[in-house]
Amino acid sequence: MPLLKKLKKINIRWQMIAVAASLLVPQAYAHTINKDPYPSTYSPESSQLIAITNATVLTGAGEQIDNASILMNKGKIIGLGNNIQIPSNAKRIDGTGKWLTPGIIDAHSHLGLFSSPNHKSQKEGNEWTKPVTPEVWAEHSIWPQAPEFSRALEGGITTMLVLPGSANLFGGRGVTIKNVPSISREGMKFPNAPYSIKMACGENPKRTYGNKGGPKTSMGNMAGYRKAWQDAKAYQQKWQNYEQALKAGKKATPPARNVALDTLVGVLDNEILVHIHCYRADEMNSMINLSKEFDYKITAFHHAVESYKIANTLAKENICSAMWADWWGFKMESFDAIDENVPMVASQGACAVVHSDSAAQVQKLNQEAAKAWADGNKVGLNISKAQAFSWLTLNAAKILGIDKVTGSLEKGKNADVVLWSGDPFSSYSLTEQVYIDGNLMFDRKSNFNIIQSDFELGINE
Amino acid sequence: MKFNKPLLLILSVLFTSMYSQQSLSETLAVTGATIHTSSSKGVVTNGTLLIENGKIKALGQSIRIPSKAERIDATGKHITAGIIYPASQIGLFDLPGNPTADVQSAKGSDLNAAYRIDYAFNHNAIAIAENRRHGVTRAITVPTSSGKLFHGSGVVIKLSGDYNTILEQGPMKASLKGIGNRNIAWERLYRIMGEVKYFEENQSAVKKGKDTTSFTLSDRNMRALFPIIQGDKPLLLEVNNAIELMQAIKFKQQYDIKLVITGAAEAWKVASELAKANIPVLINPQENRPVDFDKLGARYDNAALLDKAGVLFAFTYENGNQRAFLVRQSAGIAVAHGLPHESALKAITTNPAKIFNLSKVGELSKNKVADFVIWDGDPLEVTTNADAVFIEGQAYKLESRRTKLRDKYLSSYEKKSK
């Protein structure tokens, strides 16, 4: 191997190690608390050298490159552009007339939690036994055999944030997963992705607990969050006192472990990302003020149907909005949702993400972005397709905390790639191939889908 | 059964002039467009659509345009018939669960088949303007589940949003869900239909008390089913799996009724049988997941397979009220999964008109009522929007409460940036 190439390879490795290290949860209390007790066991098969040539590329980071080729090897993107050298030993796929994008990331999914078929034992999304349940983890409910995963893969979905539902003020931890076949839950977990917590504003907690001891009102919701953060602060203080005592060489007993508060302290320590189901502008503002009272960062508001009313604030606070294209009117707090929410938020320099929250729309999430894009341009917002596609990719990767390794087609990033039959903003385009870490997971032509739910085996014969 | 609405008639006379929208001259020529006729004429490129007194006077490439006609240049645009949504809740609620404004079901009352939705149908519903600006011009609005076998009668509406919105009584809605297991539900359906037939044939004897037969349903709910047993109105029955679709075919043959199936997730498995039995189906082309045990065979190409077998079908969407207009996106998705473009367009225009016997609308051809939409692109593309919507030749503003919210905040952005 020529020296330069070897150096480059080493460099890429170092970058990977650096990236992985930056994603690792700091081990502040490592001497007593294991912060990663259910680690990912995902490890991709080593992929071969593949080149997809002469396609229209949307990088997922806001650029379009026409007549470009991509080169992937050993799970990574190793080349992208108009003039890249394609080694003679590469497997070549002709992308002429086709489009290439990063794998789509659904930043709000319940796949594996509310699974088909309809059955009372399949309702795994909400631990609605009490309003504050930061101790529950979505990864302990996911059903890897859910029939929805293979369909999402056909829609080009390579990564998802699977969140608990919105019945609770604190619904529990979300989990970032790769859309890969696995018997175990841990086999789907995105390696080194940070944890998330799901919080919820508004009608859902009020409806769930209004007649079960509360909260019954929005002020009751706020009181519930404040009480929980107050408990978390006290718990955090106990641990800090304990550590200081140890540092000072004093004898000290560690505080009693509390797994619910571990999660909240993880937020206060900037280790766990905060995702808040919140519809209305006034409630989003209250949540921002709450985060300042207790000194933590909100990563994203989800659904956020009124983000267009406070787009400037969201830009200033650096909070993303994960939104639908056009859902509206299904309850009072969604009454002011408009078709142009996503492009209007983007137009003010705030971070916009298009999410599904749906087992139907996740399969055509490209079309959800396409609708929002078209509606924005119809009122003169003048957004390019390349910019709009980042709503599904790099921006989504950002709020999942995995943007350094996936979410755009860039040298050194994971080879999560979708080849489309045509423009992904067209109704008639379909995915032709989907790659995760450089491995072919779905191929329409040969009717190959690597995910086959055991549940569906033999039921339609 | 005649649709009795004297009060509405009086009100409509009083209010029609008040509510008329942007009036165009009586003769209108739309020129230069690609016209998807959904008729035997197929697609007419660079065509002219000539409208006179709310009806289509002529359509084609070389139409003589009267000098008095107002002209709209639609070069580069596409025209289709207005979208007809076949089983909506438009007009029954704007917010679910509001006791004043939510009139979607007879739940909790003694009504089932006799439930009718025209008394408090909301002509002002926000969903009417919202769907209209997205190209929906007519709908069949039906009640949701009463918790019993029969849910009540629907209405045929045009999306004018005035006091003439309701046009006539529509189909009777029924579902086998939630009334015991399916064996129990089918037995009940057979029993009631038998009783209605008997009652209808022996009315005078029953009335005079000479016939003391006792019936499952009350007198009023029985009478509401006369138009079904007489074959005047369709019965809209939700059935999904192949086995029960076969059962539905037998049921239709026994009572010789107009049966329309909704759901029909596994219709592709018995497509030729449905075609032979002349049973039309309403399907959601995006339903491709095994969401329940009677939908294990749901798949994206249901529509394409039904089309090949010659079944008459129309499209529904997962939401038949606020977002009913997204049925157009569903039609595009059906095309992506094998359905010809023309068939997909028919499934949201001509076919629902045929299924529910709306003879004056659903296609663009001479003498049809001028319900049509001018689109800024291919009508089944997800990025296409409506540029103009006409009902009975009258243009409606592309406005709704939601566009007003949009405009309010868009203009606040502009002020800030100045």
Interface residues (C-beta under 8 A of the other chain):
Chain A: S116 P117 N118 P147 E148 R151 Y308 K309 A311 N312 D326 W327 W328 G329 F330 K331 M332 F335 D336 A337 I338 D339 E340 M344 S347 Q348 A359 A360 Q363 K364 Q367 A370 K371 W373 A374 D375 K378 V379 F425 S426 S427 Y428 S429 L430 F455 E456 I459 N460
Chain B: D94 L95 P96 G97 I126 A127 E130 Q286 E287 N288 R289 P290 V291 D292 F293 K295 L296 G297 E318 N319 N321 Q322 R323 L326 Q329 G332 I333 V335 A336 H337 D376 L380 E381 V382 T383 T384 N385 R402 T403 L405 R406 Y409 L410 Y413 K416
